[in-house]
Amino acid sequence: MGRKRGIFAVQVDEVEVSKKSVITKKDTITIPKALTTIYQQMRIAGNRERTIDSYNYILNQFVVFNKLEYVEDINSDSIYNYLESLNVSNQTKLIRLKSIKAVLGKFHNNGWIKEKFWSYIQIRIDKQVKKGAKANDIEVLLSLIDNNTFIGFRDRVAILTLFRTGIRIRTLGELKERHIDFENLYLNLDGAIVKNHKFLRLPLDEELAELLKVLINQNKLIREYYNLENTNIFITQNGLPINDSKSSNNAISKQLHKYSVRYGLENINPHSIRRGYAKSLLDKGANIALISKALGHSDLGVTTQYLDIDTDEVASSLREFL
């Protein structure tokens, strides 16, 4: 009879170790491969190439700094170390962090990362609310523009369209005749020209509708002269669409900058005019949810940042509900 084994005795040859059970990094996805996949997904979803390029620049910088190779190598420390290495403002760091979080969220959705460890990483900044253009700002600007030239008249209609509908400058440049319902006084914006890619319908007043009709007729004369074919509402004096690149810095935004400098006007740019539209809706009694829908926002938090409301105004408004 053999010796009894003690409870601590181990028979090594009875222990089987399967090589297949050993997980190596070769079994995980590399960061370049993961990024290639999500960028393809973003293109299919309709994201602009400019947005993808921005993500790619920040992620490549983040990966190179931390010398990362695989998705599973990314952790909180790598994010903190990267942010601390940047010699930029906290506002810029916040932009970088948001981009990294957005990409990691897509990694999570694809099943490459299990825990959302990045959700607890925050950067505190003192946000300065950008002022919106006021109605009298717009009136002053319009009174200074020469309405007897094509450029002046076009700019007048563009400014009124921005201020009375709140559309983005990029969307303004993509507006075509088919987007205007003159009979029912609506702008019918299909997802292809709206940032969130969702259909949006906005009302027009009769004055703006009449001005748009005059502009369309003038556009036809210019296109005929240059033998061009397009149905864009806002064109250059040579008959071409004003959106000449993927950026939002089109002919109208350049004109607004010139007017701002020439006449010494503040808060005259596409974004401030859009904010002014949002504030005017609030002043007229529209609730934030309705304003958010009109602006095409997917998050009410973004809408509240558009609204320049001081503490006295908040207190006064709340008193009505007591």
C-alpha positions in Angstrom: 0.0 0.0 0.0 1.4 3.4 -1.0 1.9 6.3 1.3 -1.1 8.5 2.0 -0.7 11.9 0.8 -1.0 14.8 3.2 -3.5 17.5 2.5 -0.8 19.8 1.3 0.9 17.3 -1.0 0.6 18.1 -4.7 1.0 15.6 -7.5 2.4 17.9 -10.2 1.8 15.5 -13.1 -1.9 15.4 -12.3 -2.2 19.1 -12.9 -3.0 19.9 -16.5 -2.4 23.3 -17.8 -4.1 24.1 -21.1 -2.2 26.5 -23.3 -5.5 27.6 -24.8 -6.6 29.0 -21.4 -3.8 31.5 -21.4 -5.0 34.8 -22.7 -2.3 37.0 -24.4 -2.6 40.4 -25.8 -2.5 38.9 -29.3 -6.1 37.8 -28.6 -7.3 41.4 -28.1 -7.9 44.1 -30.7 -5.2 46.7 -31.4 -6.1 50.4 -31.1 -5.4 51.2 -34.8 -7.7 48.4 -35.9 -10.4 49.5 -33.4 -10.1 53.1 -34.6 -10.4 52.1 -38.2 -13.6 50.2 -37.5 -15.3 53.0 -35.5 -14.3 55.7 -38.1 -16.0 53.5 -40.7 -19.1 53.3 -38.5 -19.1 57.1 -38.1 -18.9 57.6 -41.8 -21.9 55.2 -42.3 -23.8 57.1 -39.6 -23.2 60.4 -41.5 -20.5 62.0 -39.5 -18.5 64.6 -41.4 -14.9 63.9 -42.3 -13.8 67.0 -40.4 -15.2 65.5 -37.2 -13.5 62.2 -37.8 -10.2 63.9 -38.5 -10.5 65.8 -35.2 -11.0 62.6 -33.3 -8.2 60.9 -35.1 -5.7 63.7 -34.3 -6.5 63.7 -30.5 -6.6 59.9 -30.2 -3.3 59.5 -32.1 -1.7 62.0 -29.8 -3.1 60.2 -26.7 -1.9 56.8 -27.9 1.6 57.9 -28.9 2.2 59.8 -25.6 1.2 56.7 -23.6 2.9 54.2 -26.0 -0.4 52.2 -26.1 -0.9 49.3 -28.5 -4.0 47.4 -27.5 -7.5 48.6 -26.4 -7.1 46.9 -23.1 -4.0 49.0 -22.3 -6.2 52.1 -22.0 -7.0 53.0 -18.4 -7.7 56.0 -16.2 -4.0 56.6 -15.5 -3.2 56.9 -19.2 -5.9 59.5 -19.6 -4.8 61.5 -16.6 -1.2 61.4 -17.7 -2.0 62.6 -21.1 -4.1 65.5 -19.9 -1.4 66.5 -17.4 1.2 66.6 -20.2 -0.8 69.2 -22.2 0.4 72.8 -21.9 -3.0 74.2 -22.8 -6.0 75.7 -21.0 -8.5 73.6 -19.1 -11.1 74.5 -21.8 -8.9 72.8 -24.4 -8.2 69.9 -22.1 -11.9 69.4 -21.7 -12.3 69.3 -25.5 -9.6 66.6 -25.7 -11.2 64.6 -22.8 -14.6 64.7 -24.5 -13.1 63.4 -27.7 -11.3 60.5 -25.9 -14.5 59.7 -24.0 -16.6 59.7 -27.2 -14.2 57.2 -28.8 -14.0 55.0 -25.7 -17.7 54.9 -25.6 -17.7 53.5 -29.1 -15.1 51.0 -28.0 -17.5 50.0 -25.2 -20.5 49.7 -27.6 -18.4 47.4 -29.8 -17.7 45.1 -26.8 -13.9 45.9 -26.7 -14.1 47.5 -23.2 -16.4 46.3 -20.5 -16.3 49.0 -17.8 -16.8 52.7 -18.5 -13.9 53.8 -16.2 -13.6 57.1 -18.0 -17.0 58.4 -16.9 -15.6 59.5 -13.6 -12.8 61.6 -15.1 -13.8 65.3 -15.0 -12.2 68.7 -15.7 -13.6 71.7 -13.9 -13.7 75.0 -15.8 -15.4 78.3 -15.3 -17.7 78.4 -18.3 -18.3 81.9 -19.7 -21.6 82.2 -21.4 -21.2 83.7 -24.8 -23.6 86.6 -25.5 -26.2 86.3 -28.1 -27.0 89.0 -30.7 -30.0 91.2 -29.7 -32.7 92.4 -32.0 -31.4 96.0 -31.9 -27.9 94.6 -32.8 -29.4 93.1 -35.9 -31.4 96.3 -36.7 -28.3 98.4 -36.5 -26.4 96.0 -38.8 -29.1 95.9 -41.4 -29.3 99.7 -41.4 -25.7 99.9 -42.4 -25.7 97.3 -45.2 -26.2 98.6 -48.8 -29.5 97.0 -49.8 -29.2 98.0 -53.4 -26.4 95.6 -54.4 -26.7 91.9 -54.8 -24.2 91.1 -52.0 -25.8 93.5 -49.7 -29.3 92.2 -50.3 -28.2 88.6 -50.1 -26.4 89.3 -46.8 -29.6 91.0 -45.5 -31.7 88.0 -46.2 -29.1 85.7 -44.8 -28.9 87.6 -41.5 -32.7 87.7 -41.1 -32.9 84.0 -41.9 -30.3 83.1 -39.3 -31.9 85.3 -36.7 -35.5 84.3 -37.3 -35.0 80.6 -37.8 -31.8 79.8 -35.7 -30.3 77.5 -38.3 -26.6 77.0 -38.4 -24.4 78.8 -40.9 -23.5 75.5 -42.6 -27.2 74.7 -43.0 -27.8 78.2 -44.4 -25.2 77.5 -47.1 -26.9 74.2 -48.0 -30.4 75.6 -48.3 -32.1 75.0 -51.6 -35.3 76.1 -53.2 -37.0 72.8 -52.5 -36.5 73.4 -48.7 -38.9 76.3 -48.7 -42.7 75.8 -48.5 -43.9 79.3 -49.5 -47.6 78.2 -49.4 -47.5 77.1 -45.8 -44.5 79.3 -44.7 -42.1 76.6 -43.6 -38.5 75.6 -43.9 -38.4 71.9 -44.4 -34.9 70.8 -43.6 -34.0 67.2 -44.4 -31.4 65.3 -42.3 -28.7 65.7 -45.0 -28.2 69.4 -44.1 -28.9 69.3 -40.4 -26.1 68.6 -37.9 -28.0 65.9 -36.0 -29.3 64.4 -39.3 -32.9 64.6 -38.2 -35.7 66.3 -40.3 -36.6 69.7 -38.9 -39.4 72.0 -39.8 -39.3 75.7 -38.9 -41.8 78.5 -39.5 -41.2 81.5 -41.7 -42.8 84.9 -41.3 -44.3 86.6 -44.4 -41.7 89.3 -44.6 -38.8 86.8 -44.7 -40.7 84.6 -47.2 -41.1 87.6 -49.6 -37.5 88.5 -49.3 -36.5 84.9 -50.1 -38.7 85.0 -53.2 -36.9 88.2 -54.4 -33.5 86.6 -53.7 -34.4 83.5 -55.7 -35.4 85.6 -58.7 -32.2 87.5 -58.5 -30.2 84.2 -58.2 -31.8 83.0 -61.4 -30.5 86.0 -63.4 -27.0 85.6 -62.0 -26.9 81.8 -62.8 -28.2 82.4 -66.3 -25.5 85.0 -66.9 -22.8 82.6 -65.8 -24.6 79.6 -67.4 -24.6 77.7 -64.1 -27.2 75.2 -62.7 -27.9 75.0 -59.0 -30.9 75.8 -56.7 -29.0 77.1 -53.7 -30.8 80.0 -52.0 -27.5 81.7 -51.0 -24.9 82.0 -53.8 -21.9 84.1 -54.5 -21.9 87.0 -57.0 -20.5 84.5 -59.5 -23.4 82.2 -59.1 -21.7 79.5 -57.0 -22.8 77.9 -53.7 -21.4 79.8 -50.7 -20.2 76.7 -48.9 -16.9 76.4 -50.7 -15.3 73.9 -48.2 -16.1 71.4 -45.4 -15.6 74.1 -42.8 -18.4 76.4 -41.6 -16.4 79.5 -42.7 -18.4 80.3 -45.8 -19.0 83.5 -47.7 -21.8 84.7 -45.3 -19.7 84.2 -42.1 -16.8 86.0 -43.8 -19.1 88.9 -44.6 -20.4 89.0 -41.0 -16.8 89.3 -39.8 -16.1 92.2 -42.2 -19.3 94.0 -41.0 -18.3 93.5 -37.4 -14.9 95.0 -37.9 -15.9 97.7 -40.3 -18.8 99.0 -38.1 -17.3 98.1 -34.7 -20.2 95.8 -33.8 -20.0 93.1 -31.1 -21.8 89.8 -31.1 -22.1 89.8 -34.9 -21.2 86.3 -36.0 -23.2 83.2 -37.0 -23.1 81.6 -33.5 -24.1 84.7 -31.6 -27.0 85.2 -34.0 -28.1 81.7 -33.4 -27.8 82.3 -29.6 -29.8 85.5 -30.1 -32.6 83.5 -31.7 -32.7 81.1 -28.8 -32.9 83.9 -26.3 -35.6 85.7 -28.2 -37.7 82.6 -28.1 -37.2 82.4 -24.3 -38.1 86.0 -23.9 -41.3 85.4 -25.8 -42.3 82.6 -23.5 -41.1 79.4 -25.2 -40.0 76.6 -22.9 -36.5 75.2 -23.1 -37.7 71.9 -24.5 -39.3 73.7 -27.4 -36.2 75.9 -28.0 -34.0 72.8 -27.9 -36.2 71.2 -30.6 -36.0 74.3 -32.8 -32.2 74.4 -32.5 -31.9 70.7 -33.4 -30.2 69.9 -30.1 -30.1 66.4 -28.8 -29.3 67.5 -25.2 -31.2 70.1 -23.2 -27.9 70.8 -21.4 -26.5 72.3 -24.6 -29.6 74.5 -25.0 -29.3 75.9 -21.6 -25.7 77.0 -22.4 -27.1 79.0 -25.3 -29.4 81.0 -23.0 -27.9 84.1 -21.4 -29.9 84.2 -18.2 -28.6 86.2 -15.2 -29.5 85.3 -11.6 -31.9 88.2 -11.1 -33.9 87.1 -14.2 -34.0 83.6 -12.9 -35.3 84.7 -9.5 -37.9 87.0 -11.1 -39.2 84.3 -13.4 -39.4 81.7 -10.7 -41.5 84.1 -8.5 -44.3 83.7 -10.9 -44.6 80.0 -10.0 -44.7 80.5 -6.2 
